[in-house]
């Protein structure tokens, strides 16, 4: 995939065949959230004319999902890093951009505490000729998501806050987009990092298969679903009739129910062994509140 490299005073590249040591690379991060909290980042900008070519480059020490004007621009569940390096992913996004207001949003999950939360640049060419470029700066804004990635490799999801998260955004309403958002902090990386120009075949995580048939047993308030084979990935549990604020656990995932219509508990950025699903229900709930349990095998392409 073709890259557009823009050399700026603060960003000097020393290219090697497969990787690079980058000095002075700029990153933006959230200084307003706790270390374990997942974070939404976004940047809105205006385009007076269509782009003939637009490449969004993204890197992170964590994991992330990228949206442009509300569309997930990748077929991957999330983007990860090769071991011992940080991958820069390139996305061709000209088909997602509009004349007028556009918004790039990135859902970020920490792996450990770092200021290298996100690096993102947008470069391209107008249909009428000429080029454009946007870098890492304080035009990026951030807010805490409704989930946490915990040090033990599990997640906590507060579904009571879900209706106020990204799915209800009016992507063209500039005033709404600033609601509860804070300016992202920008840090210059003074230590070298091994950077790879990542291929999604080695860094993208995808769904491979879904298992739905299982033997079910129960011990107290814990239901055990045995799918009969080892599965690395997620357990996805769909429920009905839960009350807002009730808490359940699914193989270490802590899920706070939103109540009302169907709840669905599932990890987003972490995995574990899912061939056996252990579901601990809130007091007063039973198997009748569960409408479906699935084991989802996920992994590299």
C-alpha positions in Angstrom: 0.0 0.0 0.0 1.4 3.4 -0.9 2.5 5.6 2.0 2.6 9.4 2.1 5.6 10.4 4.2 5.7 14.0 5.5 8.9 15.1 7.1 8.4 17.7 9.8 10.9 19.3 12.2 9.6 17.1 15.1 9.5 13.8 13.2 12.6 12.3 11.7 12.4 8.8 10.1 15.3 6.4 9.7 13.9 3.7 7.5 15.1 0.1 7.5 13.7 -2.7 5.3 11.1 -3.8 7.9 11.2 -1.3 10.7 12.5 2.0 11.9 13.7 3.7 15.0 11.7 6.9 15.4 13.0 9.8 17.4 10.8 12.8 18.2 7.6 11.1 17.1 4.5 12.9 18.4 1.7 11.1 20.2 -1.6 12.3 21.6 -3.2 10.9 24.8 -5.8 11.4 27.4 -4.6 13.0 30.7 -8.2 13.2 32.0 -8.9 9.4 32.4 -7.7 6.7 34.7 -4.9 4.3 33.4 -7.3 1.4 32.9 -10.1 3.3 31.1 -10.8 2.9 27.5 -10.9 6.2 25.6 -12.6 7.8 22.6 -10.5 10.2 20.6 -11.9 12.3 17.7 -11.0 15.1 15.4 -13.5 17.0 13.2 -12.5 18.9 10.1 -14.0 20.6 7.1 -13.4 19.7 3.4 -14.3 22.2 0.7 -14.0 19.7 -2.1 -13.7 15.9 -2.6 -10.4 14.1 -2.1 -8.9 12.0 -4.9 -6.7 10.2 -2.3 -6.7 10.2 1.5 -4.6 7.9 3.7 -5.1 7.8 7.4 -2.1 6.4 9.3 -2.6 5.2 12.9 -0.3 3.7 15.5 -0.6 2.9 19.2 1.0 0.9 22.0 -2.5 -0.2 22.8 -5.4 -1.7 20.7 -7.9 0.4 18.8 -10.8 0.6 16.3 -11.0 3.4 13.7 -14.3 5.1 12.6 -14.7 7.7 9.8 -18.0 9.5 9.9 -19.5 6.7 11.9 -18.2 3.8 9.7 -15.8 1.2 11.0 -13.2 1.4 8.2 -11.6 -2.0 8.8 -12.8 -5.6 8.6 -10.7 -6.4 11.7 -12.3 -6.6 15.1 -9.4 -4.4 16.4 -5.8 -3.6 15.5 -3.0 -5.0 17.6 0.8 -4.8 17.5 3.4 -7.4 16.5 5.5 -8.5 19.4 8.2 -6.1 20.4 7.2 -3.4 18.0 4.5 -0.7 17.2 2.8 -1.1 13.9 1.7 1.9 11.7 -1.5 1.0 9.8 -2.5 2.8 6.6 -6.2 3.1 5.7 -7.5 4.4 2.4 -10.5 6.6 3.5 -11.3 8.8 0.5 -14.6 6.9 0.0 -15.7 7.7 3.6 -15.1 11.4 3.4 -17.7 14.0 2.5 -17.6 17.6 1.3 -18.3 19.5 4.5 -17.7 18.3 8.1 -15.9 15.0 8.7 -15.0 13.2 11.9 -12.4 10.6 12.6 -13.0 8.7 15.8 -10.7 6.1 17.4 -11.8 3.8 20.2 -8.6 3.1 22.2 -7.9 0.3 24.8 -4.8 0.5 27.0 -2.5 -2.4 27.3 -0.3 -0.7 30.0 0.1 2.9 31.1 1.8 4.9 28.3 1.8 8.3 26.6 2.1 6.5 23.3 -1.7 6.1 23.2 -2.2 7.2 19.6 -0.4 8.6 16.6 -2.5 9.6 13.7 -1.9 11.6 10.5 -4.1 12.2 7.5 -2.5 13.0 4.1 -3.8 13.0 0.6 -4.5 14.9 -2.6 -7.5 17.0 -3.7 -9.4 16.1 -6.9 -8.5 19.5 -8.3 -4.8 19.0 -7.5 -2.6 19.9 -4.5 -2.0 18.0 -1.3 -3.2 18.2 2.3 -1.9 17.0 5.6 -3.1 16.8 9.3 -0.8 15.7 12.1 -0.8 14.9 15.8 -1.9 18.2 17.5 -4.4 19.6 20.0 -7.2 19.5 17.5 -7.7 16.0 18.8 -10.2 15.7 21.6 -10.9 12.8 24.0 -13.4 11.4 26.6 -13.6 8.3 28.6 -15.4 5.3 27.2 -17.9 3.1 29.1 -15.4 0.3 29.6 -12.0 -0.5 31.2 -9.2 -2.9 30.3 -7.9 -4.3 33.6 -4.3 -5.4 34.4 -5.4 -9.0 34.7 -6.4 -9.1 31.1 -10.2 -8.8 31.7 -12.6 -6.0 30.9 -15.4 -4.1 32.7 -18.2 -2.7 30.6 -20.8 -0.3 32.0 -23.7 -0.7 29.6 -25.8 1.9 31.5 -23.6 4.5 29.7 -23.7 2.8 26.3 -26.6 4.8 24.9 -24.6 8.0 25.4 -21.6 6.6 23.6 -20.6 6.7 19.9 -23.6 5.0 18.3 -25.9 7.9 19.0 -23.6 10.6 17.7 -24.8 13.0 15.1 -21.6 13.1 13.1 -22.6 16.3 11.3 -23.6 18.3 14.5 -20.4 20.2 15.4 -21.9 21.5 18.7 -22.9 18.0 19.9 -19.5 16.6 19.0 -17.9 18.9 21.7 -20.2 17.7 24.5 -18.1 16.4 27.4 -15.0 16.2 25.3 -11.6 17.6 26.5 -8.5 18.6 24.5 -6.1 15.7 24.1 -2.6 16.1 25.4 0.4 15.9 23.0 3.7 14.3 23.9 7.0 14.1 22.0 8.6 10.7 22.2 12.2 11.2 23.2 12.9 7.4 23.4 13.3 5.3 20.3 10.5 2.9 19.4 10.7 0.0 17.0 8.1 0.9 14.3 6.8 -1.5 11.7 4.8 -0.5 8.6 2.2 -3.1 9.6 0.3 -5.5 7.4 -3.2 -6.3 8.6 -2.5 -10.0 7.9 -0.1 -10.0 10.9 -1.7 -7.3 13.2 -5.5 -7.4 12.5 -7.7 -9.6 14.6 -10.7 -11.2 13.0 -13.6 -13.5 13.9 -13.0 -17.1 12.7 -16.0 -19.1 13.8 -19.0 -19.0 16.1 -20.1 -22.0 18.3 -23.6 -22.1 19.6 -24.2 -25.7 20.8 -23.1 -26.5 24.3 -23.9 -28.7 27.3 -25.3 -26.7 30.2 -24.9 -27.3 33.9 -25.5 -25.1 36.9 -23.9 -24.6 40.3 -25.7 -22.0 42.5 -26.0 -18.8 40.4 -23.2 -19.9 38.0 -24.2 -21.4 34.7 -21.5 -23.5 32.8 -21.7 -23.8 29.0 -19.3 -26.4 27.6 -18.8 -26.1 23.9 -16.8 -29.3 23.7 -13.6 -27.9 22.1 -10.9 -25.4 23.0 -11.7 -21.9 21.8 -9.5 -18.8 22.1 -11.6 -15.6 21.9 -14.9 -14.3 23.4 -18.0 -15.5 25.0 -21.0 -13.5 23.9 -24.1 -13.6 26.1 -27.5 -12.1 25.1 -30.0 -11.5 27.9 -33.5 -10.2 28.3 -35.4 -8.8 31.2 -32.3 -7.6 33.2 -32.6 -4.5 35.4 -30.4 -1.4 35.0 -27.3 -1.7 37.1 -27.4 -5.4 37.7 -23.9 -7.0 37.5 -23.0 -10.3 35.9 -19.6 -12.0 35.2 -18.7 -13.9 32.0 -15.3 -15.7 32.2 -13.8 -12.7 34.0 -15.7 -10.0 32.1 -17.6 -7.8 34.5 -20.8 -6.5 32.8 -23.1 -3.9 34.2 -26.6 -4.3 32.6 -28.3 -1.4 30.9 -31.8 -3.0 31.4 -34.8 -2.4 29.1 -34.3 -4.1 25.7 -31.8 -6.9 25.2 -28.4 -6.7 26.9 -25.3 -8.3 25.3 -22.2 -9.0 27.3 -19.0 -9.5 25.3 -15.4 -8.5 25.5 -14.1 -6.0 22.9 -10.3 -5.8 23.2 -9.2 -8.8 25.2 -9.5 -12.6 24.8 -9.5 -15.7 27.0 -10.3 -19.4 26.7 -13.9 -19.5 25.6 -14.6 -23.2 25.1 -16.2 -23.3 28.5 -18.3 -20.3 29.5 -18.9 -19.6 33.2 -21.7 -17.1 33.7 -22.5 -15.8 37.2 -25.9 -14.2 37.3 -27.2 -11.5 39.6 -29.4 -12.6 42.5 -32.9 -13.4 41.4 -32.0 -14.1 37.8 -32.0 -17.5 36.1 -31.3 -19.3 32.9 -34.6 -18.1 31.5 -33.1 -14.5 31.3 -30.4 -15.8 28.9 -31.5 -16.0 25.2 -28.2 -17.0 23.6 -24.6 -18.0 24.6 -21.9 -18.1 21.9 -18.3 -19.0 21.8 -16.5 -16.8 19.3 -13.1 -17.9 18.0 -10.9 -15.0 17.1 -7.3 -14.6 16.0 -4.9 -13.3 13.4 -5.8 -13.7 9.8 
